[in-house]
Amino acid sequence: MIALDLKGAGVVVTGAGSGIGAALARRFATAGARVVVNDLDTTLAQHVADEIGGLAVPGDAAAEDSIATLIETARHHLGEIDLFCANAGIEPGGGIDTPTDVWDRTWQVNVMAHVHAARHLIGPWLERGRGHFLATVSAAGLLTHVGSAPYSVSKHGALAFAEWLAATHADRGITVQVLCPMGVRTRMYEQTHTAAKTVLGDNILEPDHVADHVMGSLGDERFLILPHPEVRALYAIRATDTERWLQAMNRVHQTLLDSDHPE
Ligand SMILES: NC(=O)c1ccc[n+]([C@@H]2O[C@H](COP(=O)([O-])OP(=O)(O)OC[C@H]3O[C@@H](n4cnc5c(N)ncnc54)[C@H](O)[C@@H]3O)[C@@H](O)[C@H]2O)c1
């Protein structure tokens, strides 16, 4: 893994108009990076870019033509992209009855956005022998998110893609890391359903805390960036005692059902 010096580095953050992405953009700019700020929401992207002296390139991170434009514009502006943060994500909630178009959109934003970005990044990165891909996944990608099937499934997909990227290109200067927090106090968290909030509990981090944690983790050789340290132990239990893990998750689900329908 090649250590990343952020001073003067060219950085792109998708979904950087609010929440974790905005906090990352601000933190990287403070460390001396030149930051390109993407968001679906043009006003939010411009606001953050103005605040940090970055360049706003609004657009849909899930659409390949829009990602191609983002990466081309960023390369033109930055020279080369040293760090790409695939951070944009959505959490629609819901189980198997979630409409198919919502499953599709969640898959596009939470997974295919990363695939499209990598398609346009990896070739030039391999040629120069250097490139850093940071995917904002979620603890839901390592564990599960009770009450939210499309989110759980798509975040597992994002994790699997990042693992594949690392396994395929680590020997050629490509660094891949995944950010997997539990609850973070953002618009997504505020809009999430009550059951999900109950599952996430009290340990809700501020986006700035998560950004600080990322700063301390870039280039530290660890694939998993875990601002909530308890996630590592839970992930180990899931891997080594899967049945006990699933029973515990089912009990959480039952508790949520009971709290939704008190006697
Ligand atoms: N908040 C949490 O508790 C939490 C926990 C774990 C992981 N995450 C992940 O963190 C990432 C950021 O979420 P957040 O909590 O900061 O939410 P947020 O809603 O505050 O920010 C997400 C931003 O992404 C933008 N966005 C959505 N779809 C987009 C698209 N297709 N193209 C470009 N921009 C798009 C939104 O406009 C928004 O500004 C997501 O991938 C989310 O799954 C969040």
The ligand as an SDF file (V2000), in Angstrom:
LIG
                    3D

 44 48  0  0  0  0  0  0  0  0999 V2000
  -25.5690    7.9820    8.0800 N   0  0  0  0  0  0  0  0  0  0  0  0
  -25.3080    6.7330    8.4420 C   0  0  0  0  0  0  0  0  0  0  0  0
  -25.7220    6.2730    9.5190 O   0  0  0  0  0  0  0  0  0  0  0  0
  -24.4690    5.8470    7.5280 C   0  0  0  0  0  0  0  0  0  0  0  0
  -23.9260    4.6670    8.0800 C   0  0  0  0  0  0  0  0  0  0  0  0
  -23.1580    3.8430    7.2670 C   0  0  0  0  0  0  0  0  0  0  0  0
  -22.9160    4.1980    5.9550 C   0  0  0  0  0  0  0  0  0  0  0  0
  -23.4470    5.3480    5.4410 N   0  0  0  0  0  0  0  0  0  0  0  0
  -23.1660    5.6510    4.0310 C   0  0  0  0  0  0  0  0  0  0  0  0
  -22.5390    6.9130    3.9600 O   0  0  0  0  0  0  0  0  0  0  0  0
  -22.7460    7.4610    2.6510 C   0  0  0  0  0  0  0  0  0  0  0  0
  -23.1630    8.9080    2.7930 C   0  0  0  0  0  0  0  0  0  0  0  0
  -24.4160    8.9490    3.4480 O   0  0  0  0  0  0  0  0  0  0  0  0
  -24.7920   10.0820    4.5100 P   0  0  0  0  0  0  0  0  0  0  0  0
  -25.1840    9.3960    5.7580 O   0  0  0  0  0  0  0  0  0  0  0  0
  -23.7500   11.1310    4.5370 O   0  0  0  0  0  0  0  0  0  0  0  0
  -26.1590   10.5940    3.8580 O   0  0  0  0  0  0  0  0  0  0  0  0
  -26.6350   12.0370    3.3330 P   0  0  0  0  0  0  0  0  0  0  0  0
  -27.9930   11.7890    2.8220 O   0  0  0  0  0  0  0  0  0  0  0  0
  -26.3910   13.0730    4.3320 O   0  0  0  0  0  0  0  0  0  0  0  0
  -25.6320   12.3140    2.1250 O   0  0  0  0  0  0  0  0  0  0  0  0
  -25.6780   11.5800    0.9290 C   0  0  0  0  0  0  0  0  0  0  0  0
  -25.4610   12.5540   -0.2090 C   0  0  0  0  0  0  0  0  0  0  0  0
  -25.3790   11.7810   -1.4070 O   0  0  0  0  0  0  0  0  0  0  0  0
  -26.1090   12.4530   -2.4150 C   0  0  0  0  0  0  0  0  0  0  0  0
  -26.5060   11.4850   -3.4230 N   0  0  0  0  0  0  0  0  0  0  0  0
  -27.4810   10.5510   -3.3330 C   0  0  0  0  0  0  0  0  0  0  0  0
  -27.5500    9.8570   -4.4790 N   0  0  0  0  0  0  0  0  0  0  0  0
  -26.5990   10.3690   -5.2930 C   0  0  0  0  0  0  0  0  0  0  0  0
  -26.1890   10.0850   -6.6060 C   0  0  0  0  0  0  0  0  0  0  0  0
  -26.7860    9.1180   -7.3230 N   0  0  0  0  0  0  0  0  0  0  0  0
  -25.1840   10.8010   -7.1520 N   0  0  0  0  0  0  0  0  0  0  0  0
  -24.5860   11.7870   -6.4360 C   0  0  0  0  0  0  0  0  0  0  0  0
  -24.9350   12.1250   -5.1900 N   0  0  0  0  0  0  0  0  0  0  0  0
  -25.9390   11.4190   -4.6230 C   0  0  0  0  0  0  0  0  0  0  0  0
  -27.2680   13.1150   -1.6960 C   0  0  0  0  0  0  0  0  0  0  0  0
  -27.7950   14.2110   -2.4530 O   0  0  0  0  0  0  0  0  0  0  0  0
  -26.6160   13.5480   -0.3880 C   0  0  0  0  0  0  0  0  0  0  0  0
  -26.1250   14.8750   -0.4510 O   0  0  0  0  0  0  0  0  0  0  0  0
  -23.7790    6.5560    1.9890 C   0  0  0  0  0  0  0  0  0  0  0  0
  -23.1260    5.6740    1.0870 O   0  0  0  0  0  0  0  0  0  0  0  0
  -24.3790    5.7940    3.1510 C   0  0  0  0  0  0  0  0  0  0  0  0
  -24.9090    4.5570    2.7610 O   0  0  0  0  0  0  0  0  0  0  0  0
  -24.2090    6.1750    6.2040 C   0  0  0  0  0  0  0  0  0  0  0  0
  1  2  1  0
  2  3  2  0
  2  4  1  0
  4  5  1  0
  4 44  2  0
  5  6  2  0
  6  7  1  0
  7  8  2  0
  8  9  1  0
  8 44  1  0
  9 10  1  0
  9 42  1  0
 10 11  1  0
 11 12  1  0
 11 40  1  0
 12 13  1  0
 13 14  1  0
 14 15  2  0
 14 16  1  0
 14 17  1  0
 17 18  1  0
 18 19  2  0
 18 20  1  0
 18 21  1  0
 21 22  1  0
 22 23  1  0
 23 24  1  0
 23 38  1  0
 24 25  1  0
 25 26  1  0
 25 36  1  0
 26 27  1  0
 26 35  1  0
 27 28  2  0
 28 29  1  0
 29 30  1  0
 29 35  2  0
 30 31  1  0
 30 32  2  0
 32 33  1  0
 33 34  2  0
 34 35  1  0
 36 37  1  0
 36 38  1  0
 38 39  1  0
 40 41  1  0
 40 42  1  0
 42 43  1  0
M  CHG  2   8   1  16  -1
M  END
$$$$
